Amino acid sequence: MRWLVVGANGMLGQDLVSMLKERGQDVDAADRAELDITDAASAASGVVGYDVVVNCAAWTAVDDAETQEGSAFTVNAVGPANLASAARAAGARLVQISTDYVFAGDASTPYAEDAPFAPKSAYGRTKGAGEWAVRANTDDYLIVRTAWLYGAKGNCFPKTMVKLLADRDSLTVVDDQVGQPTWTVDLADLVVRLVEAEAPSGTYHGTSSGQTSWFGFARACVTAAGFDPERIAPTTSEAFVRPAPRPAYSVLAHDSLTAIGVVPIGDWEERWASSAPSVLSVP
């Protein structure tokens, strides 16, 4: 089986490429210089000869998308549409990485895979459009939504918290946004397991189990780095306004995984304990 990872220089893409190589898979890594997903011809020629194409490329600057929605749409919706059409023509399965931001974030129970879209941000709208484009342009796809990603090979929340606390006496972190911190290595592993299991085309949720707030996760992060967690204090979203609205509730259900016998990612606390040494050791 030949794999192509698009957006391979990102945090998830790097971990996925490394994992596939470690497992002896035939994998190629492509970033924009090698394959521009916003160009239909580049996508069409770039996926020829591959069995699986994983799209990790995305516009992820959530706040910037509020004023540059057209540019975000080109990457997050037009790009997946091009890849889906190209993958269909090449006979390849497409794995599209998506996000919790396609939901409103105002639920009180975990979002099911078939919950209706209700994005509140430009980023969420463009990623939702990308999901629609994949479903419309190929029948052989896996859409994997994730949230609160962190990893060793890029900037992420745990590293930011530790760096900030190293320079300050205390920090305040929002305690009214709840989600599932998810390690990029675990998400990469889930993608591989879904493909190897020949999962039916559809939508799956690739997040850790359990839930916490950003405040709770921040305390776990700084504790792992040897700091006193009492130096982290809770605050509210109203006190920390951002250009793009953040979902208050980003907890995703994993029913589609269990229905096909694929084990979801484990509890976020256990996975953080396993991942913290590698994540925090890389600047």
Secondary structure, DSSP 8 states (H G I E B T S, - for coil): -EEEEESTTSHHHHHHHHHHHHTT-EEEEE-TTT--TTSHHHHHHHTTT-SEEEE------HHHHTT-HHHHHIIIIIHHHHHHHHHHHHT-EEEEEEEGGGS-S--SS-B-TT------SHHHHHHHHHHHHHHHH-SSEEEEEE-SEE-SSS--HHHHHHHHHHHSS-EEEESS-EE--EEHHHHHHHHHHHHHTT--SEEEE---BS-EEHHHHHHHHHHHTT--GGGEEEE-GGGS--SS---SB--B--HHHHHTT-----BHHHHHHHHHHHHHH--
